[in-house]
Amino acid sequence: MSAEKMVTRVQALLEIAAIREKLMLNRAIETISIEEIDGRILAEPIVSEIDLPSENHATMDGYAINANEEYPLELVDMVFPEDFPEAIAMGQAVRISTGAVVPEGANAVLKREDAIVNDNVLEGLDIESGTYIYAKGSNVSKGETLFDKGACLAARDAILLLDLGHKNVKVYTRFSVGILATGTEIYEGKHEDLDSAMLCGLVASWGGVPTYEGSVPDEYDIVEKRIEELSEKYDVVVTTGGTSVGKRDYVVKAISNLGGIHFQGVLVRPGKPVTMASIGNSVIFAVPGKPIGAHTVAILFLRPFFRGIEKLPTIDVKIARKVKVSREGFEYIVPVVFGKKEEAMPLGHVDSSLRIFDDVFNSSVLSSSTRAVQADGFFIMTENVERGSVVKVVPYTAIK
């Protein structure tokens, strides 16, 4: 596979985004309850019709006062979260519970432990206006767009959506996904299929509906026929194996004959043979068969297809060993484990628990090394990285 014909990761992501946008234009919409939103894609923007909070609320148990007035103040009432209090006059204050509406005329809350009360006469510390008050509209303003159309929702978004009064939301229907392994060694049961279970789990976590469709041997007619069948059945087809340039790597040839290729090969290692195509109304992702390469490809390219293009979250960490690139012009996806000294050890380095390379990153062997799934994250490098350099690590805990 010639590097000149491959695309960069950014070019591949732009192509994925364009194809995804076209698919979403005619995508069916359904209404779901708020408990089901995790991983779903919004079909309309969410605009607040109210201020949040709609009133000033106390964030501390104590006394609602006008901070501009001098003590002593007369205590005239007690306010709980379920109450709608009346306004207080000059020289007055009320006892108030956390979460309760602050009555009109009060602009601060004096903590209980900072107060002295005798016979409903309040004395206390001088405080500023706004102290311990969750101010009206400070969280959300009426007319503010909180979620854009096309946003991928997470379970935590239910908190804000419910606060806005949304118990149901409109989302796009899920993509149906057929996952097909290729390779005679897998088909005959001589080698375990290490990719499909992982891909099914990831696709489900990204809001897709995966179905494992078994395996096919490395026979061109069978490969082509099966891919054609699945393309008529599913919105998305993901194949594993058969993407390289070997004599029996038939997947890319088959999808090329059946449809149109968007890109073939990306300048990343591991995972460079990844291919994206369309057959009829179905999108095809041909993923390399080596398991760590398949996982890398899934994170970098399948995830953005299902969730939308997002900037990968990173943390700055010092690298514990020098790592060299084996060839310029590629992005290298280097797995790491976090050490006790706030450093990241390249997993696969001879000083790590998985001993593959000394200083030149070996993506080929690492791509097959199943122990690499124990990495805490990865960083992307395009040039040699010196020991002690700060790299941007994508923690696996921050992405699905």
Secondary structure, 3 states (H helix, E strand, C coil): CCHHHCECHHHHHHHHHHHHHHHHHCCCEEEEEHHHCCCCEECCCEECCCCECCCCEECCCEEEECCCCCCCEEEEEEECCCCCCCCCCCCEEEEECCCCECCCCCCEEEEHHHEEEECCEEEECCCCCCCCEECCCCCECCCCEEECCCCECCCCHHHHHHHCCCCEEEEECCCEEEEEEECHHHHCCCCCCCCHHHHHHHHHHCCCEEEEEEEECCCHHHHHHHHHHHHHHCCEEEEECCCCCCCCCCHHHHHHHHCEEEEECECEECCCCCEEEEECCEEEEEECCCHHHHHHHHHHHHHHHHHCCCCCCCEEEEECCCEECCCCCCEEEEEEEECCCCEEEECEECCCCCEEECCECCHHHHCCCHHHHHCCEEEEECCCECCCCEEEEEEHHHCC
